[in-house]
């Protein structure tokens, strides 16, 4: 996709190409950055996220954008990566799965206060686009990027273009059904992939082990402050890094469903590469190796097709704002 924004004036813009501001809106933080055309991040700002207050979220985003624009006045566009289903207008939050802003015309709300064009993208789309443009899938025209954190998000690039679908809802891979009538999901359905393959699901796996096999889960409970009700994915991961068998079993449960879900997606998409991103990717081979085995065992046509590598993301924590900024620049 060609860069459609032309450079104007300013020393920073002359040396780095057209500058764009990217904002990554998370459940606990709002991060903004000035991004050059080559993906370089020139400056960043982070603020705590008032996740339960719609107007406070808008105010914080505006504050971040204004501060960055003040330091880099040659910025011309703003891209916002936000969780939820983003309508095809790349403006409206059609359904906010984690934040209370369903129906909000977020781009308009920000643009009228900062005086710049604003584009809203699904946060996983933004993250995935950064990996394809500048990260682990660079040079690939067909890629699947999977972001595993509190939920499971995805981005699909087909023939070099981000797949958004007819209404902008494509690539919500965390909401494919893997367990009919399974665990309830924030989207309103039951049995979604993210209820079995996200960081929160890892914590649930640990909690279930602690409930029914407390002696077996003793190390996980200990790392959770001695309270089984406080078990999180981070505690399970910490125990797994120590080789704790219960924690590794929790990972085996998660990677079983993740691998099968990825195999189902590849039967439709046939990507050149799968990039695993998000907070849970920090577990490295503890996550990647069993996922790869489960994936290969469930992949249609198996050994009769070229291998599809599973690799870890390269963009780091700033990938979401980088992708959002780059997509806004090209709009």
C-alpha positions in Angstrom: 0.0 0.0 0.0 1.5 3.3 -1.1 2.1 6.2 1.3 -0.5 8.8 0.1 0.6 11.6 2.5 3.1 14.1 1.2 5.7 15.8 3.4 5.2 19.5 4.1 7.5 21.5 6.3 9.5 21.1 9.5 13.0 19.7 10.2 11.7 16.4 11.7 9.4 15.8 8.8 12.1 16.6 6.2 14.4 13.9 7.7 11.9 11.3 8.6 9.1 11.6 6.0 5.5 12.4 6.7 4.9 12.2 10.4 1.8 10.6 11.9 0.6 10.2 15.5 -0.5 6.8 16.7 -2.5 6.1 19.8 -2.9 2.6 21.4 -5.9 2.5 23.7 -5.7 -0.3 26.2 -7.6 -1.3 29.3 -5.0 0.0 31.7 -3.0 2.5 29.6 -3.2 4.9 26.7 0.0 5.2 24.7 0.8 7.7 22.0 3.7 8.2 19.7 5.0 10.1 16.7 5.8 7.7 13.9 8.0 8.3 10.8 7.2 6.8 7.4 9.8 4.0 8.0 8.2 3.0 11.3 10.6 4.8 13.6 9.0 6.1 16.8 10.4 9.6 17.5 8.6 10.3 20.8 6.1 8.5 23.1 3.7 9.4 25.9 1.8 7.1 28.2 -1.1 7.8 30.4 -3.2 5.7 32.8 -6.5 4.7 31.1 -9.8 5.7 32.8 -11.2 2.6 31.2 -14.7 2.8 32.7 -15.4 6.4 31.8 -16.1 7.2 28.1 -15.6 10.9 28.2 -12.4 10.5 30.3 -11.0 8.2 27.7 -11.7 10.8 25.0 -10.1 13.5 27.1 -7.0 11.5 27.7 -6.6 10.7 24.0 -7.0 14.3 23.1 -4.4 15.3 25.8 -1.9 12.8 24.4 -2.4 13.9 20.8 -2.1 17.6 21.6 1.1 17.1 23.5 2.7 15.2 20.7 1.5 17.6 18.1 2.9 20.5 20.1 6.3 18.9 20.1 6.1 17.8 16.4 3.8 20.4 14.6 4.4 18.8 11.2 2.3 15.7 12.2 -0.7 15.6 9.8 -2.7 12.5 10.8 -3.8 10.5 13.8 -4.5 6.8 14.0 -6.1 5.2 17.0 -6.0 1.5 17.8 -9.0 0.5 19.9 -10.4 -2.7 21.2 -13.8 -3.8 19.7 -15.6 -4.0 16.4 -14.8 -1.0 14.3 -17.3 -0.1 11.6 -16.3 0.2 8.0 -16.2 4.0 8.2 -13.2 3.5 10.5 -14.8 6.1 12.8 -17.5 4.3 14.8 -17.1 1.7 17.6 -19.9 -0.6 16.5 -19.4 -2.8 19.6 -16.9 -2.2 22.4 -16.2 -5.6 23.8 -14.1 -4.4 26.7 -14.6 -0.6 27.0 -18.0 1.2 27.3 -18.1 3.0 24.0 -20.4 1.1 21.7 -21.9 3.4 19.1 -19.3 6.2 19.7 -18.0 8.0 16.6 -14.6 8.1 18.1 -12.7 9.6 15.2 -15.1 12.5 15.0 -14.9 13.1 18.7 -11.1 13.3 18.6 -10.8 15.1 15.3 -13.0 18.1 16.2 -10.8 18.8 19.2 -7.3 18.2 17.7 -7.9 19.7 14.3 -6.5 16.7 12.3 -7.9 13.8 10.3 -8.4 10.8 12.6 -8.8 7.1 11.7 -9.8 4.4 14.1 -8.6 0.8 13.7 -9.2 -2.3 15.6 -6.2 -2.6 18.0 -5.2 -6.0 16.7 -5.4 -4.8 13.1 -3.1 -1.9 14.0 -0.6 -4.2 15.8 -0.7 -6.8 12.9 -0.2 -4.1 10.3 3.0 -3.0 12.1 4.3 -6.5 12.0 3.7 -6.9 8.3 5.1 -3.5 7.4 8.1 -3.3 9.8 8.3 -6.5 11.9 8.3 -10.3 11.8 6.2 -10.6 8.7 7.9 -7.9 6.7 8.0 -8.8 3.0 5.1 -11.2 3.3 1.9 -10.5 1.3 -0.2 -13.1 3.1 0.1 -13.2 6.9 -1.9 -14.0 10.0 -1.0 -12.0 13.2 -2.4 -13.2 16.5 -2.3 -11.0 19.5 -2.7 -12.9 22.8 -3.2 -10.8 25.9 -6.4 -10.2 27.9 -8.2 -11.5 24.9 -7.2 -12.9 21.5 -7.1 -10.5 18.6 -6.1 -10.9 15.0 -5.1 -9.2 11.8 -5.2 -10.8 8.4 -3.2 -9.5 5.4 -4.2 -10.9 2.0 -2.2 -10.0 -1.1 -0.6 -7.1 0.8 -3.9 -5.6 2.0 -5.4 -5.6 5.5 -8.6 -7.6 5.4 -11.5 -5.7 7.0 -14.5 -7.4 5.4 -17.8 -6.0 4.2 -18.6 -4.2 7.4 -15.2 -3.8 9.0 -15.5 -6.8 11.4 -13.1 -9.2 9.7 -10.3 -11.0 11.6 -12.0 -11.2 15.0 -10.3 -14.5 15.4 -10.7 -14.6 19.2 -14.4 -15.1 18.6 -14.4 -18.2 16.4 -16.1 -21.0 18.3 -13.9 -23.8 19.6 -16.0 -25.3 22.4 -19.8 -25.3 21.7 -21.7 -24.0 24.8 -18.3 -23.5 26.5 -17.1 -20.6 28.7 -19.1 -17.4 28.4 -17.4 -14.6 26.4 -17.6 -10.8 26.6 -19.0 -10.8 23.0 -22.2 -12.4 24.2 -21.5 -15.9 23.0 -20.0 -19.0 24.6 -17.0 -21.1 23.8 -14.9 -18.5 21.9 -11.3 -19.1 21.2 -10.2 -16.3 23.5 -11.9 -17.9 26.5 -9.5 -20.8 26.1 -6.4 -19.3 24.6 -5.9 -15.8 26.2 -3.9 -14.8 29.2 -7.1 -14.7 31.2 -7.9 -18.2 30.2 -4.5 -19.3 31.5 -5.4 -17.9 34.8 -8.7 -19.7 34.7 -6.8 -23.0 34.0 -4.7 -22.3 37.0 -7.7 -21.5 39.2 -9.4 -24.8 38.2 -6.3 -26.8 39.0 -6.1 -25.0 42.4 -9.7 -25.7 43.1 -9.7 -29.4 42.4 -6.0 -30.3 42.9 -4.6 -27.7 45.4 -1.5 -29.8 46.3 -0.6 -30.1 42.6 -1.1 -26.4 42.1 0.8 -25.4 45.3 3.5 -23.4 43.4 1.0 -21.4 41.4 -1.0 -20.6 44.6 2.2 -19.6 46.3 3.1 -17.2 43.4 -0.4 -15.8 43.7 0.2 -14.6 47.3 -1.2 -17.8 48.8 -4.8 -17.0 47.5 -6.2 -19.3 44.8 -8.7 -16.7 43.9 -5.9 -14.3 42.8 -4.4 -16.7 40.3 -3.5 -14.9 37.1 -1.8 -15.9 33.8 1.3 -14.1 35.0 1.5 -16.4 38.1 1.0 -19.5 35.9 3.7 -18.3 33.5 6.2 -17.6 36.3 5.6 -21.2 37.6 5.9 -22.6 34.1 9.3 -20.9 33.7 10.4 -22.9 36.8 9.3 -26.1 35.2 6.3 -26.6 37.5 4.3 -29.5 36.1 0.9 -28.0 37.0 1.7 -24.7 35.2 3.0 -26.6 32.2 -0.3 -28.5 32.1 -2.2 -25.2 32.2 -0.2 -24.2 29.2 -0.9 -27.5 27.5 -4.6 -26.9 27.8 -4.2 -23.4 26.3 -1.9 -24.3 23.5 -4.2 -27.2 22.5 -7.0 -24.9 21.7 -4.8 -22.2 20.3 -3.1 -24.6 17.9 -6.4 -26.0 16.7 -7.9 -22.6 16.2 -4.9 -21.5 14.1 -5.2 -24.6 12.0 -8.8 -24.0 11.3 -8.0 -20.4 10.2 -5.2 -21.6 8.0 -7.6 -23.9 6.2 -9.3 -20.8 5.0 -6.5 -18.2 4.7 -3.4 -20.2 3.8 -0.9 -17.5 5.1 2.8 -17.5 4.5 3.5 -17.0 8.2 1.7 -16.8 11.5 3.0 -14.1 14.0 2.3 -14.6 17.6 2.1 -11.3 19.5 0.8 -9.8 22.7 1.6 -10.2 26.4 1.5 -13.9 26.5 4.0 -14.1 23.7 6.6 -13.1 26.3 6.4 -16.8 27.5 8.4 -17.6 24.4 9.0 -21.3 23.7 6.7 -22.3 26.6 3.9 -21.0 24.5 5.3 -21.4 21.0 6.5 -25.0 20.9 3.4 -26.8 22.2 1.2 -24.5 20.1 3.3 -25.5 17.0 2.8 -29.2 17.8 -1.0 -28.8 18.2 -1.2 -26.6 15.1 0.7 -29.1 12.9 -1.4 -32.0 14.2 -4.6 -30.3 13.3 -3.6 -28.6 10.0 -5.5 -29.8 7.0 -3.3 -31.5 4.3 -0.6 -31.7 7.0 2.7 -32.7 5.4 1.4 -32.4 1.9 1.6 -28.6 2.0 4.5 -26.2 2.5 5.1 -25.5 6.2 3.6 -22.4 7.8 6.1 -21.0 10.3 4.9 -19.7 13.7 7.1 -16.9 14.8 7.2 -14.4 17.7 6.4 -10.7 17.0 9.3 -8.3 16.6 7.5 -4.9 17.0 7.4 -4.8 20.8 5.0 -2.8 22.9 4.9 0.1 20.5 3.6 -1.9 17.5 0.0 -1.0 18.1 0.6 2.8 17.9 3.1 2.3 15.0 0.5 0.4 13.0 -2.3 2.8 13.8 -0.1 5.8 12.7 0.9 4.1 9.5 -2.7 3.2 8.5 -3.9 6.7 9.2 -1.1 8.1 7.1 -2.2 6.0 4.2 -5.9 6.8 4.4 
